[in-house]
């Protein structure tokens, strides 16, 4: 059976159980084992084992029944025990209820008795207190203070309590009968008050926080409590301002005093607020007045810098002070203190700012023109000037004497930086010093001054001078420096636009002034663009005029050589000079323009260049070799046109090159060439006009090919 018990070890598996039983039985293993397989013996072993299992099952069943019977018996005993406990608990709960009712009854009696005792004791205490005060009052009435409490320094707290109550009583007495005693009580009242304040001051100097707290608690009921606070505030500032930085000293002082105030006074927020108010109204206000009044009329620039710095540091200090307990509305409290200091200065700030910017901007401009030994010209105004401007824009006529600026653009990056720097500082001061309701209006007024000085007095003036200095289109070797003016004007306006977006927009973005600023900016841009467009157009005309002047060197014999068999050149001299000049101008345009403006101007220059060459070629007649030279010239012009990087210009010269083929093609092939890809869409009169330039036009009767 022991062996059988081992076979039932967990986890139990019936198949494995049979295998293990067979393996333990001699002769029950596999046929290949040490002993021969004996099925009969294995069957006998299984039968025997089944009998053992039956006996084991009966034994276990008897044990289970015994345990179940025992469990039922113990469950009944436990149930009886729980019932007994429940009955005991009910009895105890009843006793507890009775005890609770008894306690409530006793407590009610005690409270009633306490009320009765208090009703008896309170009048008695009041009577005792009144008797005691009457005794002290009699001493004042007799003029002989005999009680030890008025003479013993250690009992000053008790004396203060007595005299404070007597002082209140004396206030109710008629003056005519008790004038003398009222005066004596008042004298003693003020004497004790003075002694307490002296004691508080001495304790503060010794650093005895506990004694300061005791004396302050006594003085709390005296009229001199406010004076005690004043003395504390005055004394805690002694030696606190040893450095030159009053703001740092104030922050350090408040940080140090804040903890002490909370330990000494019953209402520390009131004392702390009074300390800060005292500092602002005395120390800071005096410091601000000293710094600003000395420069207000003598140095406006320094005055504005000082005002901005002082106001910024004061508001930063106020922000630090908000960490202290100053009452329920500390932000409003601190704002009022700041306003009291700076209100007189802030009211006139924007007027001084505008006046300073106006004066400073005019000085910067004048200093620049003086450095150039230039006397600013009066550009004129009114209907006559406007009429001249319209005529000049439409006809490109100068309508006035041309001036020679010797290549000077009258645009200064240094001047622009100075003006923008001054305006940036003005915007920063305006943001900080302006009332929020006035900020957009003030910022707009500063912007208008910037427009006046930078855009009108400098950029616009330079454009006017540049326009006046552009020579006529037939001038020779003209200095076309207006493109330099364009380049510098664009660079300056980019800086102006950046300041507009970075510094002005945040100040006006949520106000009606935004629309006015954008309109003003658009108006300035449009005025500049009109003058830039006019100047560029006239400059391009001058370029074309210079090309035309170079082309006057072209001789008729260039395209009708005397000895057509000995022509060695690839292209004519005039062509070479024109291409060299055009390449320089294209490079000049690229350096002077940016963005899409480069392609726009080069496209216009390229179209005018093509028109000039086209008209120039039609002034000559061409022999066979001359036609080849013309083709070589146009090929060189086309190579030059590639520098423009404008498809339209290159296409125009490709077409011109194809037209020049009409000068050399055999008469019988003219019709075929005219039907080619490049020429098929051109006007027949244009094709005919080029064919007429051939010297053999009449002799070869080429006109019939266009019939």
Beta strands, then each sheet from edge to edge (+ up, - down):
end
